[in-house]
Amino acid sequence: MTTLHELFEIGGQSPWIDDLRRSYLTTDRLDELIALGIRGMTSNPTIMANAISSSDAYDEQFDQLIADGHSIDDAYWELVLADIRGALERLLPLFESSEGVDGFVSLEVSPHLARDTAGTIAAASQLAERIGMPNLMIKIPATVEGLAAIEEMISRGRSINVTLIFSLVRYQAVLEAYLRGVERLVDRGGDPSTVASVASFFISRVDTEIDRRLSEDSPLRGRAAIAQARLAYRHFDEVTRSDRFLALQDLGARPQRPLWASTSTKNPAYADLLYVEGLIAPATVNTLPVATMEALVDHGRIARAISPPYEEDLATLAALTHAGVDLDEVTQLLEAEGLIAFTHSYDDLLSRLDEKANAPRP
């Protein structure tokens, strides 16, 4: 049994890999990751941009798409969808054997739609219909505009990965949107057991930004992100024990699991597995960058890390406020920066693909 298997069997947490590239499908790499204990995959515009721009594995398909008259934007999505479909097929047996708990692959809508509710709903619906596989999760950013789209897509029976969550307040709104979506699905006669969702709470970026606002010797450095995540889990636990959710669960509804995202350690002064070993809890997911996954396999220690009481976490956030850190301002900044980064990756790749399509042929 590998450490990744232990994380799931002992810690109750599902390890997903935060990476996807064509070589995973043209070789045995994805099968090897699944055998190692990986139970799902996530992607985002930056991951796909890096995969496509750093490899010639996509060239043949891209050249054929352009020759067939596809636009650059359409060609991009065809490249992405080919990877997503291949990964979904490899992970489908795990999806079936886990009875829909794991085996998911996440695909994000265009980052240009993050402030467009109607556009997000239309794009998410189209992607889900084009792929048509039960283990697909559509990624929707947890912007204010995204909340209504998340609720609507859940009410239509679609599985959703809610991404770019940085604050407790927004996390609570996301979980509320999920519950309302499931309630609407039930009201229209749908089967809630076919819907899965995760709420991707970003971790390391929170500490990176808050640490900038603290003195070098502050005892609060490197503590905010885990404190926030622990309190998010407390809210998750309270909601899943509530009469409201239990009534839905009796009808087949699943909990919207917290997913810890951005779990690589950015500060070299911190332990490389700080945001993995410090966030182990039942009914959660950790989406691991490749290097973090390899470190976990090499020297990770598995033990539950999140459980009551939560007084220390509340005290940490109170101390940050007392130290002059405006948590609301920080999390709003991080959301804006995250959207800018994804949009830049997306636009930059389309620009590169356009240059490639118009380059002189030998």
Buried (B, 14 or more C-beta within 10 A) or exposed (E): EBBBBBBBEBBEBBBBBBBBBBEBBEEEEBEEBBEBBBBBBBBBBBBBBBBBBEEEBBEEBBBEBBEEEBEBEEBBBBBBBBBBBBBBBBBBEBBEEBEBBBBBBBBBBBBBBBEBBEBBBBBBBEBBEEBEBBBBBBBBBBBEBBBBBBBBBBBBBBBBBBBBBBBBEBBBBBBEBBBBBBBBBBEEEBEBEBBBBBBBBBBBBBBBBBBEBBEEEBEBBBBBBBBBBBBBBBBBBEBBEEEEBEEBBEBBBBBBBBBBBBBBBEEEEBEBBBBBBBBBBEBBBBBBBEEBBBBBBEEBEBEEBBEEEBEEBBEBBEBBEEEEBEBEEBBBBBBEBBBEBBBBBBBBBBEBBBEBBEEEEE
